[in-house]
Amino acid sequence: MFPDDAVAVVVAHPDDEVIGIGGHLGLLPSVRLIHVTDGAPHDMSDAHRHGFQTREAYAGARRRELERAMALAGVTPDRMQCFGLADQEASLHLAATARRLAGWFSEHRIQLVLTHPYEGGHPDHDATAFAVHAAARLLLPRREGEEIRILEMGSYHAGPDGELVTQRFLPLPSPADGTGEEMVLPLSEAQQSLKRRMLDCHATQAAVLAPFTVDVERFRPAPRYDFTAPPHPGTLWYDRFDWGMRGERWRELAAQALDELGMNACR
């Protein structure tokens, strides 16, 4: 399914890669990981809940959890890079993150990126999706017509009745949005066991990770998103929480970033 090299997984937080592709990471011997944030918000409530007195100490713990989880899949620290933004603040750095990713994709000759869908689950997830799509567009004039492929991984979003929906994609309005067929990959018993152990490494996130299962992973070619429009009707999942961002403000920031990057809202 995946090429042997030039593959990047770009996610918002440590543990997002396990949710999305943990069962298959071991099949990608040359994969590189980018984490846009360090997983530690400036709001210290999570840090204090887990016994940390500073944001930096909490971020360090999350990095150690990540490295233990990735060691189980054979992903070494030299193939993991963190851009170092604070959790819940990726939306404030959309254009800069897109430019940084474009340079990194070019440096490593990345051909395929696996990342979040734009679904209103978490503002950092949507910000990461924006940055990946924008970075790929920035590189188009330099790649001699070779477009970076973007695959989405199952994540989470609000359901029609306000419930949390995990590891299933939002339906797209129409086939014209440019996506291909969804790939549903069941995990073997060995893969499920590995994924459980990887999730268990993220001890500080146990409550957050509890709704996610290990039996299947879903992927689909990324559609053409209009990041200035809501990802779905109704209330976004992150609008239910005090995560430092609301959907309306997020879309304003996306429009500003597109203008700064010299891009239209839609491809």
Summary of the structure (lengths in Angstrom):
residues: 267
radius of gyration: 17.3
end to end distance: 26.0
largest distance: 51.0
contacts: 871
relative contact order: 0.18
helix: 43%
strand: 18%
